[in-house]
Amino acid sequence: MQNTLKLIVFSFMISLLAACVYKRDLPQGNLITPDMVSQLQPGMSRQQVVQIMGSPLMYNAFDDSLWNYVYRLKDADDNITEKQVSLVFNGNQLADIQTSGDIDASPRVDLGEAPASAAAAGPGEVVSPMGQPTSNPEGGAADPTL
């Protein structure tokens, strides 16, 4: 009788432990935000597009005038969000922007926050790892690893 009770309690504890599985969000691809897409304008160069959107996830091997940015998020509840931005270039200039999916859906990615002192750093200053602005004696871009 005592062994049966121990077996029942042990089985119950194992089933509780199995219910405590942590599932996290799984983002894949290029992060696409509404702000990024709104900055794209026909006539932009490829370099300007890379500065806004980053490198495309997929290059077309047969036609280098088409760049595809794809983002997929599977959250902990198994809901899937997919976004795609396809850019068509004419030579070196952006000619067409095509979007699919819910571009306005905000991604749930925590990028962290810069310390308040980072905004207070002026030209020729860098924020040290302790959050204090330090001046750069050369006047140019300072090494942020100091």
Buried (B, 14 or more C-beta within 10 A) or exposed (E): EEEEEEEEEEEEEEEEEEEEEEEEBEBEBBBBBBEBBEBBEEEBEBEBBEEBBEEBBBEEEEEEBBBBBBBBBBBEEEEEBBBBBBBBBEEEEBEEBEBEBEBEBEBEEEEEEEEEBEEEBEEBBBBBEEEEBBEBEEEEEBEEEE
